[in-house]
């Protein structure tokens, strides 16, 4: 992949029927300094973007299983090919579910262990600060971003979990109360190459002071989510 300049980095935001947070993700890209590009699920052309965000929502109403139908959308064939070629891909909430269904990330997402929708500010421990989407965090840093899901419980067999832990592919872990029963408090993971990241909480909702989580410097002042998007721009510049 050719290196991009910061202002020229084009980040695709993929919309499915039932996607809710595509405009939020596009705004996050813009605030970080990139150019958001709208991508449509039925279009197999990624239009020359440098990275892709699969935003949150309830694609196809979560029928069958969250993300199960979206995985077969024409656009996802192109995303899978691009990801395997090294393109950065971020899956947020429903996007994370789609990435597991597409086998770009291991494991699966099932109903929260308490069987209720949860919406709250969530602290996360940064376990891996070397991926395309986390390189501007510090390993061991604690961040706060919103969480909202009902199928947010990450599950995998012990062998897969051990591999994720042993290879440093757990990217985020829940701090404090586990909100959905995810195995080993895992909130986000990456592939072996570090270009594909999926997580359940929503960084795109913590990118602008006055509209994010409460922070030490003020009410609604948290902007920890913006670092996801500045990280991918930095990774593209140095690719």
C-alpha positions in Angstrom: 0.0 0.0 0.0 1.4 3.4 -1.0 2.0 5.9 1.8 -0.6 8.6 2.2 -0.2 12.2 3.2 -2.3 13.2 6.2 -4.6 15.5 4.3 -5.0 13.0 1.5 -5.9 9.9 3.6 -9.3 8.7 2.5 -11.2 6.6 5.1 -14.2 4.7 3.8 -17.3 4.4 6.1 -19.4 1.4 5.1 -23.2 1.7 5.5 -25.6 -1.3 5.6 -29.3 -1.3 6.0 -29.7 -0.7 9.8 -26.4 1.0 10.3 -26.8 3.8 12.9 -23.4 5.3 13.5 -22.0 5.9 10.0 -22.4 9.7 10.2 -20.7 9.7 13.6 -17.8 7.7 12.2 -17.5 10.0 9.2 -17.3 13.0 11.5 -14.6 11.3 13.6 -12.5 10.8 10.5 -13.0 14.5 9.5 -12.1 15.8 13.0 -9.0 13.6 13.0 -7.9 15.3 9.7 -8.8 12.6 7.2 -11.4 12.6 4.3 -14.4 10.4 5.0 -15.7 8.5 2.0 -19.2 7.0 2.1 -19.3 3.3 1.0 -22.5 1.4 0.3 -23.1 -2.3 1.2 -24.3 -3.2 -2.3 -21.2 -1.7 -4.1 -18.2 -3.9 -4.4 -16.0 -1.0 -5.3 -14.1 0.6 -2.3 -13.4 3.7 -4.5 -9.7 3.8 -3.7 -9.9 4.4 0.0 -6.9 3.9 2.3 -8.8 2.3 5.2 -12.3 1.2 6.1 -14.5 1.7 9.2 -17.5 -0.7 9.7 -19.6 1.3 12.1 -22.2 0.3 14.7 -25.9 -0.3 14.4 -28.1 -3.3 13.7 -27.3 -4.3 10.1 -30.3 -6.1 8.5 -32.0 -5.9 11.9 -29.6 -8.4 13.3 -31.7 -11.1 11.8 -30.3 -14.7 12.0 -27.3 -13.5 14.0 -25.7 -10.1 14.5 -23.6 -9.4 11.4 -24.4 -12.7 9.7 -26.2 -11.3 6.7 -23.9 -8.3 6.2 -20.9 -10.6 5.9 -22.3 -11.6 2.4 -22.8 -8.0 1.2 -20.8 -7.3 -2.1 -18.8 -4.6 -0.3 -17.6 -7.1 2.3 -15.9 -9.2 -0.4 -13.9 -6.2 -1.3 -13.2 -5.4 2.4 -12.0 -8.9 3.1 -9.6 -8.9 0.1 -8.3 -5.4 1.0 -7.8 -6.4 4.7 -5.9 -9.5 3.7 -3.7 -7.2 1.6 -2.9 -5.0 4.6 -5.5 -2.3 4.5 -6.5 -1.0 7.9 -10.1 -2.0 8.9 -11.9 -1.0 12.1 -15.1 -2.8 13.2 -17.1 -1.0 15.9 -19.8 -2.9 17.7 -21.9 -4.3 14.9 -18.8 -3.8 12.7 -16.9 -6.1 15.1 -19.7 -8.7 14.8 -19.4 -8.5 11.0 -15.6 -8.9 11.2 -16.0 -12.2 13.2 -18.7 -13.4 10.8 -16.3 -12.6 7.8 -13.5 -14.6 9.6 -11.2 -11.5 9.6 -11.2 -11.9 13.4 -11.7 -15.0 15.5 -14.4 -15.7 18.0 -18.0 -14.7 18.0 -20.4 -12.2 19.6 -23.5 -13.5 21.4 -26.2 -12.0 23.7 -25.0 -10.2 26.8 -24.9 -12.6 29.7 -27.6 -10.5 31.5 -29.7 -10.5 28.4 -30.3 -6.7 28.5 -29.1 -3.9 26.3 -26.4 -1.9 28.0 -25.5 1.8 27.4 -22.9 3.5 29.6 -19.5 5.1 29.7 -16.9 2.4 29.7 -13.3 2.4 30.8 -10.9 0.3 28.7 -7.3 -0.8 29.3 -5.1 -0.4 26.2 -3.3 -3.8 25.9 -1.8 -3.3 22.4 -0.7 0.1 21.2 1.0 -1.1 18.1 -1.9 -1.7 15.7 -2.9 0.5 12.8 -5.7 1.9 15.0 -4.0 2.2 18.4 -0.4 3.4 17.7 -1.0 6.8 19.3 -2.1 5.3 22.6 0.3 4.1 25.3 0.3 0.5 26.3 -1.3 0.3 29.8 -3.3 3.5 29.3 -6.8 3.6 30.5 -9.4 5.3 28.3 -13.1 6.0 28.5 -15.5 5.7 25.6 -19.2 5.0 25.3 -20.5 1.4 25.2 -24.0 0.4 23.8 -24.8 -3.2 22.8 -27.1 -6.2 23.4 -25.0 -8.8 21.5 -21.7 -7.7 23.0 -20.4 -10.8 24.7 -17.2 -12.0 23.0 -16.8 -15.7 23.1 -14.2 -18.2 21.8 -12.8 -21.5 22.9 -9.9 -21.7 25.3 -7.4 -22.5 22.6 -8.3 -19.3 20.6 -8.3 -17.2 23.7 -4.9 -18.5 24.7 -3.6 -17.7 21.2 -5.0 -14.2 21.4 -3.4 -13.6 24.7 -0.1 -15.2 23.8 0.3 -13.3 20.5 -0.6 -10.0 22.1 -3.8 -9.7 20.0 -6.0 -8.6 22.8 -6.2 -4.9 22.1 -8.6 -3.7 24.8 -9.9 -5.1 28.1 -12.8 -3.9 30.2 -11.8 -2.1 33.4 -14.0 -2.6 36.4 -17.3 -4.4 35.8 -17.5 -6.6 32.7 -20.6 -5.1 31.0 -21.6 -8.2 28.9 -19.8 -11.3 30.1 -17.0 -11.2 27.4 -14.4 -13.9 28.0 -11.4 -12.7 30.0 -12.9 -9.2 29.9 -11.9 -8.8 26.3 -13.3 -5.6 24.7 -11.3 -5.6 21.4 -8.9 -7.8 19.4 -6.7 -7.6 16.3 -5.6 -9.9 13.6 -2.0 -11.2 13.4 -0.9 -8.4 11.1 -2.4 -5.6 13.3 -4.3 -3.9 10.5 -7.7 -5.2 11.5 -9.2 -4.2 14.8 -12.6 -4.9 16.3 -14.1 -3.6 19.5 -17.5 -3.3 21.1 -17.4 0.2 22.6 -17.8 3.3 20.4 -14.8 5.5 19.9 -16.7 7.7 17.4 -18.8 9.0 20.2 -15.8 10.4 22.1 -14.1 12.6 19.6 -15.3 16.2 20.4 -15.2 18.1 23.6 -18.7 18.8 24.9 -20.2 15.7 23.4 -18.2 12.8 24.8 -17.9 11.0 28.2 -17.1 12.9 31.4 -13.4 13.4 31.9 -11.0 14.8 34.5 -11.0 18.2 32.8 -14.8 18.6 32.6 -18.2 17.2 32.0 -18.6 15.6 28.5 -15.0 16.6 27.8 -13.7 13.1 27.0 -12.1 12.7 23.5 -10.2 9.4 23.9 -12.0 8.0 20.9 -10.3 10.5 18.5 -7.0 8.7 19.0 -8.3 5.7 17.0 -8.7 7.9 14.0 -5.5 9.9 14.3 -3.7 6.6 14.8 -4.8 5.2 11.5 -3.9 8.4 9.7 -0.4 8.2 11.3 -0.1 4.6 10.2 -1.1 5.5 6.6 1.4 8.3 6.5 4.2 6.0 7.6 3.1 2.9 5.6 
